[in-house]
Amino acid sequence: MSELNKKKTIRSEDEKKKIINRLNRIKGQITGIEKMVNDDTYCNDILIQVVAVEKSMKSLANSILQNHLYRCVAEDLEKGNIEVIDELISLFKRFNN
């Protein structure tokens, strides 16, 4: 089984809705940037929007990470699964690259 498919996180419908809403806003931001490019908008203005998308993505990632730590990691540690620490180290390395 691939690395991405071996574990699952069961999320509440409310949590899923919040994540999907944030992703839809990010899609809207990206669509706006695409329109700006097609409209020959000044580079500086496009770059400002690109940074806004980056911040939105980082905020979403931090929110998912927080939930992951409180739910998934805590449950694994309670079950004695200390391998989750290696998973976290790998995850933090990806965040910092």
C-alpha positions as CSV (number, residue, x, y, z in Angstrom):
1,M,0.0,0.0,0.0
2,S,1.3,3.5,-0.8
3,E,2.5,5.9,1.9
4,L,-0.5,8.1,1.2
5,N,-3.1,5.4,1.6
6,K,-2.1,3.3,4.6
7,K,-3.7,5.5,7.2
8,K,-7.0,7.5,7.3
9,T,-8.3,10.3,9.5
10,I,-12.0,10.3,10.1
11,R,-13.2,13.9,10.1
12,S,-16.6,15.2,11.2
13,E,-18.8,16.6,8.6
14,D,-18.3,20.1,10.1
15,E,-14.5,19.8,9.9
16,K,-14.7,18.6,6.3
17,K,-17.0,21.5,5.5
18,K,-14.6,24.0,7.0
19,I,-11.6,22.6,5.1
20,I,-13.5,22.4,1.8
21,N,-14.7,26.0,2.3
22,R,-11.1,27.2,2.8
23,L,-10.0,25.2,-0.3
24,N,-12.7,26.8,-2.4
25,R,-11.6,30.3,-1.3
26,I,-8.0,29.4,-2.3
27,K,-9.3,28.1,-5.7
28,G,-11.0,31.5,-6.1
29,Q,-7.8,33.3,-5.3
30,I,-5.9,31.2,-7.9
31,T,-8.7,31.8,-10.5
32,G,-8.3,35.6,-9.7
33,I,-4.6,35.4,-10.3
34,E,-5.2,33.6,-13.6
35,K,-7.5,36.4,-14.7
36,M,-4.9,39.0,-13.6
37,V,-2.3,37.3,-15.9
38,N,-4.8,37.2,-18.8
39,D,-5.6,40.8,-18.2
40,D,-1.9,41.8,-18.2
41,T,-2.1,43.1,-14.7
42,Y,1.1,44.6,-13.3
43,C,3.5,42.1,-11.9
44,N,3.6,43.6,-8.4
45,D,-0.1,43.3,-8.1
46,I,0.0,39.6,-9.2
47,L,2.8,38.9,-6.7
48,I,0.8,40.3,-3.9
49,Q,-2.0,37.9,-4.7
50,V,0.4,35.0,-5.0
51,V,1.7,35.8,-1.5
52,A,-1.9,35.9,-0.2
53,V,-2.5,32.4,-1.7
54,E,0.7,31.1,0.0
55,K,-0.5,32.5,3.3
56,S,-3.9,30.9,2.9
57,M,-2.3,27.6,2.1
58,K,0.0,27.8,5.1
59,S,-2.9,28.8,7.4
60,L,-4.8,25.7,6.1
61,A,-1.8,23.5,6.6
62,N,-1.3,24.8,10.2
63,S,-4.9,24.1,11.0
64,I,-4.8,20.5,9.7
65,L,-1.5,20.0,11.5
66,Q,-3.0,21.2,14.8
67,N,-5.9,18.8,14.4
68,H,-3.4,16.1,13.5
69,L,-1.4,16.6,16.6
70,Y,-4.3,16.8,19.0
71,R,-6.2,13.8,17.5
72,C,-4.1,11.4,15.4
73,V,-0.7,11.8,17.2
74,A,-2.2,11.9,20.6
75,E,-4.2,8.7,19.9
76,D,-1.1,6.9,18.5
77,L,1.0,7.9,21.5
78,E,-1.7,6.7,23.9
79,K,-1.7,3.4,22.1
80,G,2.1,3.2,22.5
81,N,2.9,3.8,18.9
82,I,6.0,5.9,19.2
83,E,6.8,5.5,15.5
84,V,4.4,8.4,15.1
85,I,7.3,10.6,16.3
86,D,9.4,9.6,13.2
87,E,6.4,10.5,11.1
88,L,6.2,13.9,12.7
89,I,9.9,14.5,12.3
90,S,9.6,13.7,8.6
91,L,6.5,16.0,8.4
92,F,8.3,18.9,10.0
93,K,11.3,18.5,7.7
94,R,8.9,18.9,4.7
95,F,7.3,22.0,6.3
96,N,10.7,23.6,6.6
97,N,11.8,23.0,3.0
